[in-house]
Amino acid sequence: MAGKGRIFVILSVVFIVLSLGLSASAYLKFQQEKTKNAVLQRELEVVKKKQDASEKELVGSRKIAEELGAKLKETQGKLDEFTTQVTSAKNTKQKAVGLLSRMNTDLKKQKALRQELEIKFNQAQEGINRIQAQLSELENKKAELENKIKDLESKLVVTKEELPAVTTAVSETVEEVKKDSGVELGTIVVSPEIVTPQVSAAQTPPAVEIPNVDTAQVTAPVTVPVEEPKKDQETAIEGKVLVINRDYNFAVINLGSKDKINTGDEFVVFHQDKEIGQLKVEKVHDSMSAAEFSSPEMRDKVNEGDRVVRKAK
């Protein structure tokens, strides 16, 4: 009986020990689980806080997304407007390019026209220079002729003192004609002639312009009857050489249209009553004419004052 009691005690002690161990083990596990649960609870709270923050951020992000959507729509509208402007700018650029091309073409034409005008201007300038050179040459010739005219004026002035001799010679000639023909004509006025020939500088010889000769009336003119020769009767008309122009091969004689001199009339020239050659009338004025030398040698033979007689036709 005693042995059974010991076994029972031992078994009871073992059971108690086991129970204590199991209880201690369960308590440890409980404590561990409690600790884990507290940790998890804290983590859960952190997660909740993060979730709340995330939700707030999500709400903010949605607002931002909505704002971005609105801005995107506005940007899209602006982009469409900008695209329209770009398209219009492209069209304008194409038009500008076409206009620029036409302007370049016109500019090339203008340059070509300008070059052509410059060439014509240069040609015209050269022509003007030539004309100015010719004009200068003509001015020099004119000056020379004016000097000769001045010399001629001093040589050809018939003064009042010579008037009686001229009047007497004319009267005697008229009386002789009157006696020979018995024809009574009107009267003429004999007056001193202040001979002032003005020869212009002609460009081409022998057509030298010789203007008419002015006459100054005397206070007491002498009137004498003059006989008109018959139309079918040619008389020998005499005169003298007034001026010689050896540069242009012509001479000026004191006979003109009033003496019935015509273009083409020929005159024989006498120097001291010796025939030295002939002259052919090229230009006729009222009281003088310009006559060309019949040969080049004549210009060295003829002198001022030589007598000229018209050849019979």
Secondary structure, DSSP 8 states (H G I E B T S, - for coil): -HHHHHHHHHHHHHHHHHHHHHHHHHHHHHHHHHHHHHHHHHHHHHHHHHHHHHHHHHHHHHHHHHHHHHHHHHHHHHHHHHHHHHHHHHHHHHHHHHHHHHHHHHHHHHHHHHHHHHHHHHHHHHHHHHHHHHHHHHHHHHHHHHHHHHHHHHHHB--GGGHHHHHHHHHHHHHHHHHHH-----EEEE---B--------SSTT------------SS-EEEE-----TT-----EEEEEEEETTTTEEEES--GGGT--TT-EEEEEETTEEEEEEEEEEE-SS-EEEEESSTTHHHH--TT-EEEE---
